[in-house]
Amino acid sequence: VRQLVADGIPPDNRNIRGETPLWKASQFGHKEVVEVLLATRAVDVNVRSTNGRTPLFQAAEDGDSEVVRLLLDHGAELNYTDEDDRSPL
């Protein structure tokens, strides 16, 4: 991931479901990848997938307190709700 960022690959590209690398790294608990992406300051910590979920939803759902803390420290919103009116926490 560091090399891709260094090579100028946009770190906030989305897939068809609206998920970004930060979203996926948060979903799977890849703390180091989350740190690298957040350090670029070129990612939207509150990016929403097509179902309205943010990276914080994913980390919280997985019970990953370290990734949750990283996201909160970088401005993740607690008050967003998804398409089912659920909040991250």
WORA-V696513 format. One line per field, one symbol per residue. ss: DSSP state (@ for helix, = for strand, . for the rest). phi: phi as a letter, one per 40 degrees, with the letter a starting at -180 (. if undefined). psi: psi as a letter, one per 40 degrees, with the letter a starting at -180 (. if undefined). A space follows every 10 residues. Layout:
# WORA-V696513
ss=???
phi=???
psi=???
This chain:
# WORA-V696513
ss=.@@@@@.... .......... @@@@@@@... @@@@@@@@@. .......... ....@@@@@@ @...@@@@@@ @@@....... =.....=..
phi=.dcccccgcd cbcbcccgcb dccccccbgc dccdcccccc fbbccbdbcc cgcbdcdccc ccgccccdcd cccbgccccc bcccgcbcb
psi=ddddddeehh efiiadeehi dddddddefg dddddddddd eeihefhhid eeiidddddd defgdddddd dddeehhdei iaeefiid.
